[in-house]
Amino acid sequence: MRTTSRGLIAALALTPLLTGCFAQSDGGGEGTAEGTGGRVRVALAVPPVQALSPYSNDATVLSKLSVAEGLTALSKDGTAAPALASSWTRKNPTTWTFELRKATFQDGTAVTAESVVNALDHANSAATKPRVLSDVTLTAKADDADTVTLTTKAADPVLPLRLASPALAILSAKAYAKDGTVSPVGTGTGAFRITRLTGKTKATLDRYDGYWGGKAKAPGIDVTWIADGTARANALRGGDVDIAEWIPTAQAKLLAADTRHEVPSVRTDSLILNTGGGLFTDPSLRAAARESVNGSALVDSVFGGYADPAQGLFGPAVPWAAKDRVPVTGRAKAATTAEVKAKTKGRTLRLASYTNRAELPEAATVLQQQLEKAGFTVKQDVREYTQMEADLLAGKYDALVFSRVTLLDTGDAVAYLASDFMSDGVYNIAGLKDPAVDKAVKAAAEEGGTQERRKKIMQAEAAILRTDAVIPLVHEQAVQGIATDVEGVLLDPRERSLIDVDTHLK
């Protein structure tokens, strides 16, 4: 197989562009580009967890703001498109060769095969391995200055898709410190260069004129992290920002219609149950929770109609899922209300949710009432996500109201299933260790044919749902707030793209 080179920008243009303009902000930078207005001010929802390290959930910020790139990018139709690699060839089931384009890092050094190997080696050896590598062993070797050979321990039919993950961004050697930390400040290859990161509150990005994909129209981007959704909406309404992501559904209809943009999303909100410790090690209690929870009740009451009742782990924005979905069988028998009270006597169900998505705490309150009706005693813990991620992964809660972009990591659903539900998954908040699930996900991972792979993904979905480790609630519709005088914003169902070379103020 060989793919021909196409522009990364075209590959990432997931929807038609929008239009808009504000006066230049005081963010500092290179000045105003001729005919394009000033710096773009953006309000993002989730503050950095690890100083924008690509090995954390911060990775998507690097792709949203066109700071860093991988060897490949994700096209509109979900296939791999060229990025830092201009083309690739599959030599055999476990070996791929990638030809690099001429590009430079933002610190002035050249993108070479050795720099790519260095970046991928660091990702492989990271203390917290990127989710996208949770089910693959990857080895990189430089053949010459512009050619890299990648090998996997087992066949990986979707390796080019995997390499499009924001977590596998290629950064310059300067980014990787001896203590294992990784900094994208001034070390990416994208259209915009981070010049300053102020804790978890602000970042300043300037246009990188050496970008291989062409000179960006905006001179820079000023980023503010605003965790509170209402505050993000108010910042847009008040003219303090030009773009505000993830507008809460309660605020969406308060925005002017021409600044409100609905986006079909591959995001599914679920109730994750901790099977590794606490109350929900008991399958009958998990089944009781599943029978008591009604996600449809959240669609209008919490999401204001900007959601669909859950069909499974994958919703309408994954168009092939419904066709290949299989019935869930073999679930445990649910404990009765009396049995729930007896089994949980003196024990409290610790229910977590986070404030970065305004709907989740509201959903948690509704779910608490539903669970209490089933006989559980529930106590909520609601905080900002970055304050609770470590506790979630350590299994310190019984349940989590969780919002997950199911095709975020690779555009291929297997990576999500592997990281979140396999026994050795690096993002297995449910603590699930189920041989049947591991077998089903592995079978999907090994399948190279697109149609057969999708069928096996849906078989794996059924295997996961059988355990009641996850109870899908709703499939969200994202709402992005964009001022009327902003042009060139990307509306991405996968939430990996937002700003590129064409985004600017008039």
N, C-alpha and C positions, 0 to 999 in steps of 0.2 A: 504493500500500500504506500502511495506517495501523495502528499497533499501539496498543492501549489500555493504560492504566497498571495495573501490578500492583506489589505491594510488592517491593522488592529482597530483603528477607529471605526471603520465600517463594521467590523466584527462585533464591536460592543454597542453599536447603535441599535438598541433593542426596541425602540419605539420612535415615532416621528418626533422631531425636535420641537421645543416650545419657544416662546419668545418673551423678552422683557428688558429694565434699566433703572439704576439708582445712581445718585452722586457717589463719587469715589469716597471710600472710607479712609480712616486714618491708620490703616494696618501697616503702612510701610511697604516698600517693595520697589519695583522697577519703574513705576510710573504708569501712565495710561497708554495703552496700545492705540495706534491710530485707528479711529473709526469703531472702536470696540468698547468705549466707556472705561469704568474703573474696576477696582477689585471686587470680587464676589464675596459676600458675607453669608456664611452657612452656619445653621444651628443643627448640630447632631445630637442624638439622644443618649447614647451610651458612652460615658466617659472612659478614657483608656484604662485598661486593667494593668498592662505592663509596658507603659511608655511607648505604645504603638508597636510593640514587638509583633512580627508576623506569626509567631508561634502561639499567640493568644487570640481571643476573639477580636482583638484590635485589627487583625489582618484585613478585614473588610474595609476599614477606613482607608487603607493604603490604595485599594482598588477603586473605592468610591471617589477618591479625590485625585486619581491618576498620578499617584506618587511612585508606585512600584509596579512591576510586571513580572510575569513568569515566562517560561519558554513558549507557552501557548495562551490563548484567550478563549473565552466561551462565546460562540456565535449565537445569533438570535434563535436558531433552530436547535440549540443545545449540543452542537458538534464542536470539536476543537478547531480553532483557527490560529494561524500564525501570530506570534508576538515577537519575543526576542529570537525565537527560532523561525526562520523563513520557510523551512520545509523539514520533513522527516520521513524516514523509511523504516518499516518493520522488517528486520532481517530474519527473525525466527520468533516463536511464541514468547521468548523471554528477552529479546534483544531489539533495541530501537536505536537508530542513529539520527541525530538532530543537527541540521546545518544552521549556524547562527548568522543573523544579519549584522551589518555594521552598525554599532550603537555604542554610546558611551554612558558611563555612570555620571551622576550629578556632581561627583567630586573630580571629574575630568579624566578619570582612568577609563580604559577601553573595556568593553564587554568581550571577554575571551572564553574559550572552552575551560581554561583553568579557573576563571572566576565563577563560572557556572558550577563546576565540580565543587569548588569551595563552598558555595552557597547551599547546594544540595547535601553535601556532607554534614554541614552544621545542622541542617534541618533533621537529618537522620539521627544525629547524636544529641539532639536537644534534650535537656532534663525532662521537660514536658513535651513529648513528641506531638507534632501537629496531627490533628484528627485525620487529615487526609492520608497520612502514612500509617494509620493504625492497623491496616490489613495488608500491608505490602512491605517487602524488604527490597530497598532500592540501592543500586550501586552505580556511581557515575565515573566515567573515565574520559579524559581528554585525548582524542585521536590526533588532532593538530590544533592550530590556533582557533579554528572556526568550526570544529566538529566535535560533538560530544556523543558518546555511546552510553546508553542507560540499560542496565540489565536488572531484571527482577528475579527473585528466587523461584516464584511460580509465574505462570502465564498471567499477564495483566492486559486484557484486551482494550481497556480504556485508559491506558497510561497517558496518552496525550490530553485526555480530559482531566485526569488527575493533576497534571502539571499546570493546568489553568487555575488551580486553587490559589487564592490570595496568600495562603500560608506558605506557598512555595515560591514566593517572590524572590527574584535574583537581586541581591544587593552587593555592593562593592566590598572588598576585603576589609575596608575600614569599619564596616558595620558590626563586625563580629569581635566582641571583647573576649579576653582570656577567661573571664569569670562566667562565660556562657550567655551573657546578655547580648541582645541584638538591637541596634538602633538604626532606624530608617532615616534619621535626620541627615539630609544631604547625601544619601548613599543609594537612592533608587535610580531608576532609568526613565521615569515617567515625565509627563508634560509639566508637572509642578514639583518643586523641590521644597521640602520642609526646611525652614531656616530657624524656626524657634518653636519649641514645645514648652508650654507653661503648665507644668503639673497635669492635672486632669480637667483643666478649664479652657485653655486656649491653645491654638496653634497658628503659626504664620507660614504661608506657603507662597513662594515666588515662582513666576514662570521660569522654566528651564529652557533656554533658547537652543540648547544642543540636542533637544529631543528628536529622535530619528523619525517620529511620526509627524513632524511639522511644528511650527511655532504656535503655541496656544494664543487664542484671541484675547483672553483676560490676562492682565499683568500679574495677578496673584489671587489668592484665596485667604480669607480670614475666617478661621473656624472657632466657634464657641460651642462647648458642650453644655447643654441645658437638659438635665435629666427629667425635669418636670414638663409633661406634655402641654399643659395649659400655658406654661410660661413660654414654651417654644411657639405656640400659636399666637400668643400676645406679641412676641418679638416680631413675628411676621406682620401682624396687623399694624403694629406701631411703626413699621419701617426700619426697625433696628437690624433686621437681617433680610436677605434676598431669597434665601431658600431655607425652609424648615422641614426636616424630615419627620416622618411618623407622627402626623397630626392625630391626636386622640379623636376617636369617633364622636365623642360628645362635643368637641370643638369644631369638627369639620364643617358642619352646616352653618356655623357662625362666621366662617370665612366667606369672602366674596366668591361667587361662583367661578370667576375667571382666575382665581388664585388656588383653587382646590382641584387636585388631580388624583382621581382614583386609579389604582393600579392593581390588576389581578395579581395575586401573590401566591408563591409556593410555600407560604408560611402557614403552619398548622399549630393551633393552640391545644395543648393536651394537659391532662392531669397525670404526672409521672409518679408512680408508687415505688417506694424503696423496698425492693425484694430482698436486699442483702442484710437488713437489720431492722428491728422494731416491729410494729404491729403487722406490717404487710409481708412479713415472711410467711404468713398464713395465707395460702391461696384462697381459702373460703372468704376471708376478710377482703382480699383484693376483689373477688367476684362481687361481694356485697357492695363495695364502693362503686364498682362499675355499674351495677344495676340501679344504684341510687342516684347517679349523676346523669343529668340531662343537659347536654351541651346546647340543644336547640333553644332552651330557655334563655341563653345568653345572646342570641343573634340580635334581637331587637332591644332587649332591656339593657344590655351592656355595650354592644357594638353598634347600636343605632342602625342596624340593617347592613352595615359594611362587613358582612361575614356570611358564610354559608354553613349550615349544620355539617358536622364532620361525617365524611363517608368512610374514613379510615385514616391512615397516616398521610395519604396523598389526596389532594382535593382537585377541584375543577381546573386549576392552573397547570396541572400535570395531566394533559388531555388523554393520554393513553391509559391512565390508571384505572378508570372505571371499567373499561372494556375487558381488562385482564384480571380484575379483582375476583378473588375466590372466597367462598364462605369460610367463616371461622368455626372450627369444630374443636371438641376436646377440652373446653373450658371447665374449670372447677365449679362445683355447685356452690351457689352463694349462701352464706350464713344468713339466717333469719334475723330480724331485728332483736329478738330475745337472745339469740346466740351471739350476735355482735356485742350486746351489752355484757353478756357473761364472759366472753373471751377478752374483752378490753377493760374489764372492771378495774378501776383505779389507774388506768393508763390513758394518756391524752394523745390524740393524733396531732402531730406537729405539721401544720400546713404552711408551706412557704410560698410567697410570691414576691415580685419585685416591682419597683416603682417606675422603671425606665419606660415601660409600656403602660400607660394610664389605665387601660382596660383590665389588666391582670388583677390588681387588688380588688376591683369591683367584682370580677368573676370569682375570685376567691371567697368573697363574702356570700355570693349566691351558692357556691359549692359547699361552703361550710354549713349553710342551712340544710342543703340536701343530704349531706353526710350525717348531720345530727339527727335528722328525721329517720335515718337508717340505724341509729343506735350508737353512733360514735360520739365521743367527746372531743371537740376540736378547738385548738388554739392556733391562731395565725401568727406568723412572723413575716412582716413586710418591710423590706429594705431595698436600697439600691443594689442592683445585681452585682457590681464589683465587690460589695461588702460581704456577699454571701456565697460566691462561687466556690471558694475553697471548702466551705462547710457542706455545700451540696455534693461536691465530688467525694467528700469524706463520709457521706451517708448520715449526716446529723439531722436529717428531716425524714418524716414519714411520707410526705407527699409534696409535690411542687406543681404549681400552676405555671406552665412553661410555654413559651412561644418560640418555635423553631423553624428556621428556613430550611426545608428538607432537602433542597438541592443546592445549598450554599457551597459546600466544600469542593465539589468537582463538577456539578451539573449532572452527575450520575448518582442515582439514589442509593447505590450499594455502599458508597462511602459513609453516608448518613446512617444507614442501618448498622454498619460495622462499628462505627465509633460510638453509637449510642446504645446498642443492644447486644453486641457480642460479648462473650465472657471477658475478653481482654481489651474491650473498647476503651479508648482514652477519654471518652465523654459519657461514660455509662453511669449517669446519675441514678438510674433505676437499680444499679447493682445487680443486673440480671446475669445469671449464669445458667443457661439452659442449653443442653447439647443439641436439641432439635432446632433451636434458633440458630446456633452456630453453624450447623450443617446446612440449613436453608440459605443463610446469607453467603456462606462459602460457595455453594452451588451457583448462586447468582453471580458471584464475583468471577467465577471461572468461565462463564458463558460469554462467548464472543459475538454471537449473532444478536443484533439489536432486538428483534421481536422475541426471541427465546429468552434473552436476558430480562426483558420487561416482564415476561410471564413468571420467571423465577423470582424476580423482585416482589411481585405480588404474592407469590407463595410464601416468601419470607415474611411479608407483612402479616399474613394470616397466622404464621407461626408465632410471631411476636405478640399479636393481639390475643392469641390463645392464652398467654401467660398472665394477662391483665396487669403487666408491668406499666403499661401506658394506656390511658383512656382518652382517645381523641375527642375534642370538644367542638371546635369550629375551625373552618378554613378562612383566614382573614383576607380582607381586601385592604391593601395599604393606601393611605392618603398622604400625599406629599403636598406641602404648601410652597408655592412658587410665585413670587411677585410678578405682576403683569409685564414688567419691563426687563425680564431676564430671558435670554434666548439660549437654546442649546442644552437644556437639562435632559439627562437620560432617565426615563422611567423604566425601571428594570424589575420584572417580576421576581428575579432571584436576589435583588437587593445588593448586587455587587458593583453596580455602576451608578454614578450620579453626575459627575462632572468630567468633561474631557476637553480636547483642544478647541471645540466649537462653543463651549459654554462661556457666555459673556454678558455684560450689561451694555445696552445700546448706547 
